[in-house]
Amino acid sequence: MTATGPTSTVPGVVDVVALGESMVTFLPSRPGRLADVPSFDRAIGGAESNVACVLAAAGHSTRWAGRVGADGFGDHLVEAIGAYGVDVSLVRRDPDRPTGVYFRTAGDRATDAHEVAYYRAGSAASAMSVHTMDLDALRSGRVLHVSGITPALSADCLGLMRELTARHPGRGPLVSFDVNHRPGLWRDAADAPEVLLELARGADIVFVGEDEAWDLGGPEAVRAALPEPGVLVVKQGATAATAFHGDDVTTVPALTVDVVAAVGAGDAFAAGFLSATLRGLPVRERLRHGHLMAAAALTVPGDLATPPARDHADRLAALDDAAWGRLRLGPGWTQAGDRADEEAPTP
């Protein structure tokens, strides 16, 4: 790794290169307001690196590209993400800017009681640009996975994202874009929808939650606004996910899950869908693998979970519709094999 900028050596091809900011996450030792929590446990967080870690744990070759500070937190991120089997050779160390960190409460993100305190302004990742990142190396995967978090970090980051999502002949890998609309990150929140739609239109595979789709009014309306991507996946919360693939539309119901923590599910869903895409599975199975990976994340306390073994996931993804509808997954299910209670009817 160089201190500030790109190198001239393009690494070998991997399944997925994931580009984005990763931060050190501080998780509360008990429920309560941030003002009242006495101590925190350290973890890692980052939408794109989460995808890389899950895919690596599922047996794919992955690379995470980003920038971190030349500090202890940067050391921790590189070491922790690398420990999942992710290639971190594209990570750049910034001698002048710090690694981003954030603190959050233990409550569900969907409630008003949930708090997140970000310390990422002026972070090393905000200096990602077409000049500080090696564009050829970023395109060294079969898939390049990015998200709508990166363009919110700085004007340079937005310029990098525009370059990577620009459609031109022979641009290289499939571009996977998770909208990840985080209004609080944008200096001018009113700009976000237009910018995110622009970037999504340049991608080949797009993931968007129905709740972050700018009140467009359902999957069909989202597709009408985004006709360009070859594959558009609209996540409908705990209900279903719908994929538009050419002229085909496929909807797969979500699983019944005994939720431990509602964090990391969107990243895990994207990883499951991309894993099945890389394996050439049909769209219905891609959606089912997305749901299964999301269920793995939902049944552990943190963002990252051990995915089910591939043959286990394949067996569950191949169930008929009735058996799929009866699945109920709880903590430890990824290690349990084909237990009978996984196919018990939902109460």
N, C-alpha and C positions, 0 to 999 in steps of 0.2 A: 504493500500500500504506500502511496505517496502522501506527502503532508497535505497538499492542497488541491492538486488538479489531476487530470486524467493521465494515464500511462499510454504508451503506444502499442502495447501488446494486447491483442484480442484473445480472450480465453476460449477454450473449447466449448462446443455447443452443449447446453443443458436443457432439461425440459422446460423450466420456468426461471426467468429473471424477474424479481420483484423489486421495484424502486419506490422508496418512500422514507419518511422519517420514522425512526424508532426512538422511544423514550424509556427512561427508567420510570417504572410505576411504583408508587407507594400505596399499599393496600392496608386498610385499617385493621388493627388488632381486635376491634370489637365494633358493633354498630354504634351509631351516634353521629352528631355533628362533627365536622372537622375540628371545630373549636374544642370539642370535648374528648376526642380520641387521644389517648396518651402515647401511643406508639404505632408504628407502621412496619409492615414487612415489605421487602424490596422484591420487585418482579420486573418483567419487561413488557412493553406494550408498543404496538405499531401495526396498523391494519395490514400493510403490505408484507412486513416481515412475519406477521402471524400466518399469512397464507403460505409463505415460503417454508416456515417451520412445520406446518401441518402437512404440506405436500412431501417434505423430506421424511417426516415420520411415517408417511404412507408409502415410501419406497421410491419417490421420484428424485431426480437430480435437480437441485435448485440453487439459485444465487440471490443473495440480497445485496442491493446497491443503495448506498446512502452516504450521509456525512454525519460524523459525530465529533465531539470535541476531543482534544488531546488531553483528556482527563480521566479520572477513575471511573466515572459513569460510562464514558465511551468504551473504556476497557471492558467493563462488565457487559455491555450490550454485545460487543463483538464476540466475546467469549461465550455468552449464554446462547446467542443465536447460532453460533458455530457449533455448539454442543448438540444441537438438534440435527446436525449433519448438513447444514446449509453452508455453501461456499460464501465466505465473506471477503474474498479478494478484491471486490469492487468497492468496498467501503473506504471512504476517504476520511482522514483525520484533519480537523481544522485547529490550528494552533491559537486562533484568536477568538473563536466563538465556542460557547459551551454546549454540552449535550443537553437536550431538553428533558425535563422531568415533569411528572404530574402526580397529584394526590387525589384520591377519590374516597367517598364514603362507601359503606358496605351495602347500602340500600339499592333497590332496583332502579335502573336508570330512567324508567318510565314514570317514577313518582316525583312529586315536587320536593321531597325531602333529600333527593340525591344531590350531592355536591361534587364538583370536579374543579380542582385548582390547577391550571396549567402554568408552567414556567418554561415557555418555549419561544417567546419573542426574542428575535436575534440569535436563535440557536444555529448550530453548525448546519443543520439540514436546510435552514432558510437560505443558505448560500448555494444550494444546488442550482446549476444553470447549464446551458449548452456549452459553457466554457470550462466549468469545473468538473463535469462528468464526461466520461468517454462514451460517446454515442454509439460507436461500433460495438463496444463491449456490452452496453445496455441491450443491444439487439442480438446478443449471443445465445438466446434461448429459442426454443420452439414457440414459446409464449412469453410476451412481456406483460407483466401485471402491474397496473398502476391504479391510483384512486383519486377521487376528488378532494382529498385532504391536501395533497401536494400543491395544487395551484393556489390554495388559500394562504400558503406560508409566505410568499413574497412575489414580487413582479418577476424576478429571475426564475423562480420555480414555475410560474405560469408560462413563461417563455419556453422552458424546457418541456413542459407538458404539451404545449402546442406543437413543438417540433416532433415529439414522439408519437402524437396521434394524427399528424398530418398524413393524409392519403396521397401516396405517390407510387408510381410503378416500382415494383421490386423493393418495397420498404422493409422487407424482412419478416419477422415473426408475426404471428397473430397478436393483436393488441387487446388485452383484457382490461376493462375499465369498470371499477366499482364506484358508483357515484358518490357514496359516503358523504352526503350533504351535511356538513356540520356548520350551521349558521353562525355559531359563536366564534369561528375561526376567521371569518371574512371581515376585512376592514370595512367594507361596504356590503352589507348582507343583500342589498337589492341587486348587486351585480352577479351573485352566485348562480341563480338559475340559468341566466343566459350563457355564462361561461361554462358551466357544467354540461349544458345541452350541446354547446359547440364541441367540447372535447369528446363527449359521448358519441356524437355523430361521426367522429373519425375512427372509432374503435371497431373491432370485429366482434367482440363479445362484451356485452354490457350487463351489469347487475345493478338493479335499482330497487329500493324498497318502496312499496306503494305509499308509505307514510312520508317519504321524502321526495315524492314525484310532483311537488308543486301544485297539489290539488287538481291534478289533471282528470281524476275521476275514474280510475280503474285501469286494468292492464291494456285493454284495447285503446284507450285514450293515450296511454303512455307510448304504445306502439305507433300510433298516428303521429305523435310528436317526434318519434325516433325511428323513422323507417329505414335508415341507412345501415345500422349494424346487422351483420349476418345472423347473429344470435342476440336476442334481447331477453333477459330473465327478469321478471317482475316478482319480487318477493312480497307475499301477502301476509306478513306476520305469522301468527301461529295457525293460520288457516291453510295456506297452500302456496305454491309457487307456479308461475306460468311462464313458459318459454315460447317465444316466437322464433321460428327457424325457417327462413324463407317464407313460403305461404302456409306453413303448418303451425298449429297452435297446440301446445301440450300443457296440461295442468295436472299437477300431482299434489294430493293433499299432504299437509304437514303431519308429522308424527305426534302422538301424545307423549309428552315428556314430563317427568318429575323434575322440575327445574331447581337447580341448586343456586345458580347465579346467571342472570340474563346478560352476560358479556361474552364477546368473542364469537357469537353464533353466526353473524353475517360473514365474517372472514372465513370461518370454518365451512360455511355453505359454499362460498366461492371456491375454496380449495377442493371440496368434494366434487363440485361440478367440473372444475378444470381437470382434476385427476381422471374422471370418467371421459372427458373430452380427449385427453391425451391418449387414452386407451381405445378410442374409437367406438365407444359405446353409444347406443341410441339415446335420443334426447330424454325419453322417459327415465332411463336408468341414470342419466346425468343428473336429473332433478332429484331422483331418489338418493343418490350418493351425496348430493348436497344436503338433503334433509338429514341423512345419517351422520354426516360430519358435524352439522349444526347440533344435533342431539348429543354428540360426544362433548361439545363445548358447554352446552347448557347444564350438563350433569356433573360439572366440576366447579370449584370456586373461582378459578382464574380464567384468563383469556384462552389458554392453550390446554388441550387435552390430548391424551394418547388416543389416536384413532383406532377404530376396530381393525383387526387383521383383514387383509384384502379379501380372502375367501369368505370370511364371515360377512363382510359388507356385501359381497356379491350375492350370497345366498339370501340375505334380507332384501336386497334390491330386486331380486327375481321373484319374490312372492306374488301371488295373485292379488288382485285389488282388495278382496275381502280380508285376506290375511294381513296385508299391509295396513289396512284400517284398524285391525285389532292390536297392532303392536303398541306396547307401552314400555318406554325405556326410562330407567332410573340410574342412579349412581352405580358405577361399576359394570354397566352393561357391556362396555367395549371389551372387557376381559372375561366375560361370562360364556362365550360361545353361544350355541343355540339353546339357551335355557327355555324351558317350557313357558315360564312366566312372561317371556318377551312377547309371546303370541296370545297372551290372555286377553279376553275382551276388556275394553276400557269400561270402568264402572260408570 
